[in-house]
Amino acid sequence: MITVAVPDQEVADALGDLGDDVRLVLWSPKESDAPEAERDRIDLVCVPHLHGGRHVYGRMGACTNLKAIQIPSAGFEHVAHLVPDGVVLANARGVHDTRVAEATLALALMSRRRLPQYVEAQHRGVWEQDPWTPSLADSRALIVGYGSIAEAIAVRFRACEVHVEGVARSARTAPDGTAVHAVADLPALLPDFDVVVIVTPHDESTDKLVNAEFLAAMPDGALLVNVGRGKVVDTDALLGELKSGRLHAALDVTDPEPLPEGHPLWSAPNCLITPHIAGFEVLTNHRYTDLVRRQVEALRSGGELVNAVMVGSASR
């Protein structure tokens, strides 16, 4: 019998019948220890959004039969050091692609067409016409961190007649035909692109990747869109470019995050900020429940779990 812990009845209802050999139990490790009767039976825990922290993963570590933890995000660096010994961590790669892609498109369109200034003018009751705002169409976009989310962004950008290329650790041609350059080539690439989208996770190799030199290489009037991680961008360097009026930015993530009241990014010119909402998908969405069903099938067959990104180690 396979036992799957889900956070609430809505998720259980969305999953539906998983087979006679599967039991669903309601448990949120953020709220309490595992039910005593289930502690030695739970095979898979589905963790909701914003359920990180040592105490949460410690409660899951007390489940002696636990095989896997399914997190709701594609990024996992924030919990990698907490995964219990021997337990597989699976991320939600693919679940959020569409949602992040449409948010990226919205941010790019709003910034390029200067929609925030028109909203602000509307609030003042002023007909503030600026008909020469640049179009997203016919621009060139470089997506840094070319994976499944980037592919979804590229589809939407190309529908707006944008030329798209990508950047990853090494050069290749992506499955969708996109030319992907090596990250080492960024200094030579940046001057040729009007829009640069950051989708990378944060680790030692991407910490402040978007630094003063990176930004200086972008052409005048270019737009930086960050839907990856805030720490990939050097905030002080970006503020310098924004205050000068040379660059524009649309940020779903920031450093620090949450962005505190009074932080200069709030009032920086040509800067659009959303509070890290691009990729949150409800766990009742079919993209997430389909993933959980695939995990159950992998447990049933003894196969490799979907989106397995690491195994917890006591040495970490």
N, C-alpha and C positions, 0 to 999 in steps of 0.2 A: 504494500500500500504506500502510495506517494502522498505526503502531507505538505500542502502549500499554505503558507501564512500570508494573508492579504490584510491591508490596513482597515478595511471597513466593508459593510454589506454592499455598498454600491459597486465596488470593484468585484466582489464575489458574484453579484448578479450579472455584471458585464461579461465576466468569464464564462458563466453558464456551466453546463455539464461538461466536465473534462474527462469523464469516463468512470467506470465502476471501480477502478483501481486508484482513484485520486480523491483525497479529502481536502476540503478548504476549511481553514480555521481563521477566525478573525483575531489579528494581533498587530498592534503597532508598537514596535520596540521603543519608540520615543516616549510612550505613555506608561509602560509597565514592563515588568519581567514577563517572560513567556509563561503562559498558563502551565501550572505544574504538571498537569496530565499530558501536556503536549511537548514538554521540554525535550524529551528523548525521542520524539517522533517527527519533528519538523525537518523536512528535507530542503525546502526552498523558502526564503523569505523575500517578499516583494516590499521594498522600502519606498515610502512616499517621498515626494519632494521635501527638501529642507529638513530631512531626518538624518543629519550627520551627528558626529560627536562621539567621544570615547565611550560615554555611558551607553549610547545606543548600540554601538558595535560590541561593547562588553556584554550586553544582554543577549545579543545574538550568539556571541561566543559561548554562552552557557548552554546552548542547545547542542547536545552531544552528537546528534545524528546529522547536523546541518551540513549540506553539501554545497549549497550555492546561495548567493545573495544577488538579487536583481535590483539594481539601482535605476532610478527613472531618468538619469541624465546621460549624455554622451561622455561628458568629462568625468573623470574618476580620480584625478590627482588629489582631490581634497579628502578622500577617504582611503587611499591606497595603503597608508601606514596603519590603518585601523582594522583591516580585514583579519578575522580570526585565522589561526594557523590551520592550513590544509583546506580552507574553504575557497571555492571559486567565486570570484567577483565578475559579474556580467554587467556590461553597461547597456544603454538603450540606443546604441548606434542605429540610425535609420528611423527611429520613432519621431524625432523632432525635425527632420530635414525640411519638410514642407512648411512647417510653422516658422522656423528660423529664416528660410528662404523668402517667404512672403514679407516678413518683418524687415529683412535686409532691403528688399525691393522698395518697400514703403519708405524706409529711412533715406535711401538714395534718391528717390523721387521727390520727397519732401525737401531735402537739402538742395538738390540741383535746381528745382523750380521755386525755391525760396518760400515754400508754403507757410512756415512759421511766421514770417514777417507779415504775410497777408492776414493770418489769424489775429496777430497782435494789432494790426491796423483795423480789423473788423471790431475788435473790442473797444478801440478808441473811436469808432465811427468815422473813419477816415478812408477816402478813396485814394489809396496810395499805390498808384500804378507803376509797375516795373516790368514792361513787356519783354525785356531783353535777357531774362534769366536763361541760363544754359539748359538745354534739353539733355535728358539722359540718352536719348537716341543719338546714334553716331559717335558716342563717346567710347573710350577704351577703358576696360576694367581689368584689374589684376587682383585675383583672389589668392591670398596667402594662407596656405593650409588646405591644399586641394584634396578633399575627401568626399564623402557622400553628401554632406551638407553643402559643400562648395558646388558639387554637380547640380544640386537642386537650385542653388542661386543662379548658376550659369544658364539653366533652362529659362528662368524668368527674365534674366537680363537680355538674353538673346531674343526673347519675344518682344523686347523693347528696342531691338536693333542695336544692341551694344556688342562690340567686339570684346571677347573674354579670353584671357589666358590665366594660367595658374602658377603657383609656386609651391613646391614641396621640398622634402629633404634632398631628393635627387631628381634629375630631369627624366621625363617620360612622356608618353602620350597617354592621356587618361582614357578609360573605356568609352567616354562620350566623345572622344576625338579632340579634346582640348589639349593644346600644347602646354605642358607643365614644365617649368624651369626649376633649376636647383636654387635653393635659398642663397647660395653663395653668389648668384648672379643678380641679386636684388639691386645693388647700387647702379648697375648698368640698365636695369629694366625700368626703374621707377620714373625717370624723366619722360617716358613715353606713354604714361597712363593718367587719365583724368580722374579715375576712381580707384581707390585701393581698399579692398575689403579684407579684414582680419578675421579669420575663423579658427586660428590655431588654439590648442590648449596651452596652458601655462606650465612650463618646466624650466630647468636650467638653461636649455638651449634657446628658449623663446622669451626669457625674462628681459623686458625692455628692448625687445627686438626692434620695436618702432622707437628709435632714439633720435637725437638731434640730427645725426647724419642721414638717417633714413628719411626724416621729414624734409630736410633741406634738399634732398634729391627729387622730391615730388615737385611737379611744375606749379607755377603760380595759378591759384584758383582751383587746385585739385581738391578732391574730397576724400577724407579718411573715414571709413565705416568700420566700427569694431563691434562684432557680435561674437567674439571669441572669449577672451579673458582680459580683464582690466590691466593686469600686471604686464601684459605683453607690450603695452604702450607706456613710455616715459611721460608722465603727466606734465611735469614741468616743461619738458621740451615742446609738448603739444601746446601748452598754454602760451608759450612764446610765439609760436607760429599763428595761433588764433588771434592774439592781441595785436599782432602786426597786420592782420587782415589778409595775410597771404594765402592761408589754407582754410578749408572748411572741415568740420567733423560732425559725424552722426554716431553717437555712442550708446550702445545698449548696456555696456559694461564699463566700469571705471576703476581707477585706483586712486584713492581708497574706495571701497564699496562696503556698505552703502555710502553714497557721497554725502558728507555732512553738510548741515545748514551753513551757509556762508562761504562754502568752498568756491574759489574763483572760477571753476569750470561752469558753475551755474550761470554766471553772468558773462562768460567769455563770448565775444562776438562770433557769429557764424558757427555756433555749436548747438546741436540738437541732442537732447539726452532723454532716453527712456530707461526706466529702472529695472534693468535686467529681466525683461519679460518676453524676449524674442522666442525662447525655446521651451517654455513651460507647457506641457501637454497634459491634460487630465488623464488619470489612469484608467478611466472608463472608455477612452478613445480606442477604436479598433486597432490602431497601429501598436498600442501598448499591449492590449489583450492578445493580439495575434502573436506578439513576441513571447508572452508568458506561456501561451499554448505550445509554442515551439520548444520552450524550455522543458515543459512537462513531457513532451514527446522524447526529448533527449534523455531525460532521467529514466523514462520508461524503457528506452532501448539500450541504455548504457552508453550512448554516443556522446560526442563532445557538445558541451553547452554552447548555445548561440551567443556571440559577442563576448566570449570569455576573454577578459583582458589581463587577469593575473590570478595567482593563487596565494592566499595569505601565508606568511612565513613568520615563525616565532622569532626569527633573527632580525626582522625589520625594526 
